[in-house]
Amino acid sequence: MSKKKSRAWVRQHISDPFVKKSKSDRLRSRSSYKLAELIDRLGLLERGMAVVDLGAAPGGWSQVAARAVGPEGYVLASDVIDFDRIDGVKVILGDFNEQSVFNSLIAASGGSVDVVMSDMSPNLTGVKEIDQPQSLHLADQALYFSRRVLRPGGTLIVKIFQGSGFDEFVLNLRRVFNAVKIKKPKASRSRSREMYAVATGFVDHGR
Ligand SMILES: C[S@@+](CC[C@H](N)C(=O)[O-])C[C@H]1O[C@@H](n2cnc3c(N)ncnc32)[C@H](O)[C@@H]1O
């Protein structure tokens, strides 16, 4: 990033209302409000639920999920980047594309998960021909993982970028979930092509 761009980013970050609010709410990321809004609007998390958070660092979504499911629930979080631990959240570190990390998450999840959430995003280059396939691959992997661990009726919340492959990915979701909604929470910047697919009512019996 050029110096000019980086100064503009810092200015925007400091004045961002979600960044300010995250400090007073003791949440680690402005992204927390994306999940909080989805939960508010769609009622996706309840006390006692088992949740897996893929691409969890620095932990904003895990904080929101841990508060929602309470001590009776369970949050398993994973990222390639390490982050400070959160009460009630178990962490597995590593690259989700690696088979060993994938397998460890399957084993630790217990195989009957209520909600899988993936906010995974590659390091964006700004070149859509590079970013789009990488982000779609992460979304595909999150779907593949969900099919292994979700209980019947379970939910997947997954970040996807608008562009090539988006419609096909949504079709794939519709094949194994009863309902799929595409949402753009207020905290998601309007200039970003990111969207969230909320797929409910897992019905895949062929796993
Ligand atoms: C937008 S951030 C997640 C923010 C998080 N939801 C929060 O509220 O704090 C996206 C995360 O995806 C992670 N990520 C990207 N590719 C990954 C991979 N292959 N394996 C594990 N994590 C990955 C990044 O390291 C990054 O922390």
Ligand as a Chemical Component Dictionary entry (heavy atoms), coordinates in Angstrom:
data_LIG
# 
_chem_comp.id                   LIG 
_chem_comp.type                 NON-POLYMER 
_chem_comp.pdbx_formal_charge   0 
_chem_comp.three_letter_code    LIG 
# 
loop_
_chem_comp_atom.comp_id 
_chem_comp_atom.atom_id 
_chem_comp_atom.alt_atom_id 
_chem_comp_atom.type_symbol 
_chem_comp_atom.charge 
_chem_comp_atom.model_Cartn_x 
_chem_comp_atom.model_Cartn_y 
_chem_comp_atom.model_Cartn_z 
_chem_comp_atom.pdbx_ordinal 
LIG C1  C1  C 0  -11.722 -11.107 7.819  1  
LIG S1  S1  S 1  -10.603 -12.039 8.775  2  
LIG C2  C2  C 0  -11.669 -12.765 9.970  3  
LIG C3  C3  C 0  -12.147 -11.797 11.025 4  
LIG C4  C4  C 0  -12.893 -12.498 12.150 5  
LIG N1  N1  N 0  -14.152 -13.044 11.684 6  
LIG C5  C5  C 0  -13.152 -11.550 13.279 7  
LIG O1  O1  O 0  -14.296 -11.132 13.475 8  
LIG O2  O2  O -1 -12.212 -11.252 14.034 9  
LIG C6  C6  C 0  -10.261 -13.389 7.715  10 
LIG C7  C7  C 0  -9.371  -14.443 8.322  11 
LIG O3  O3  O 0  -9.294  -15.552 7.440  12 
LIG C8  C8  C 0  -8.055  -16.182 7.727  13 
LIG N2  N2  N 0  -7.689  -17.141 6.676  14 
LIG C9  C9  C 0  -7.538  -16.890 5.353  15 
LIG N3  N3  N 0  -7.142  -18.013 4.720  16 
LIG C10 C10 C 0  -7.038  -18.982 5.661  17 
LIG C11 C11 C 0  -6.669  -20.355 5.624  18 
LIG N4  N4  N 0  -6.307  -20.947 4.474  19 
LIG N5  N5  N 0  -6.679  -21.064 6.780  20 
LIG C12 C12 C 0  -7.035  -20.463 7.947  21 
LIG N6  N6  N 0  -7.389  -19.168 8.044  22 
LIG C13 C13 C 0  -7.405  -18.424 6.917  23 
LIG C14 C14 C 0  -7.099  -15.003 7.805  24 
LIG O4  O4  O 0  -5.914  -15.370 8.461  25 
LIG C15 C15 C 0  -7.935  -13.978 8.546  26 
LIG O5  O5  O 0  -7.642  -13.953 9.918  27 
# 
loop_
_chem_comp_bond.comp_id 
_chem_comp_bond.atom_id_1 
_chem_comp_bond.atom_id_2 
_chem_comp_bond.value_order 
_chem_comp_bond.pdbx_ordinal 
LIG C1  S1  SING 1  
LIG S1  C2  SING 2  
LIG S1  C6  SING 3  
LIG C2  C3  SING 4  
LIG C3  C4  SING 5  
LIG C4  N1  SING 6  
LIG C4  C5  SING 7  
LIG C5  O1  DOUB 8  
LIG C5  O2  SING 9  
LIG C6  C7  SING 10 
LIG C7  O3  SING 11 
LIG C7  C15 SING 12 
LIG O3  C8  SING 13 
LIG C8  N2  SING 14 
LIG C8  C14 SING 15 
LIG N2  C9  SING 16 
LIG N2  C13 SING 17 
LIG C9  N3  DOUB 18 
LIG N3  C10 SING 19 
LIG C10 C11 SING 20 
LIG C10 C13 DOUB 21 
LIG C11 N4  SING 22 
LIG C11 N5  DOUB 23 
LIG N5  C12 SING 24 
LIG C12 N6  DOUB 25 
LIG N6  C13 SING 26 
LIG C14 O4  SING 27 
LIG C14 C15 SING 28 
LIG C15 O5  SING 29 
# 
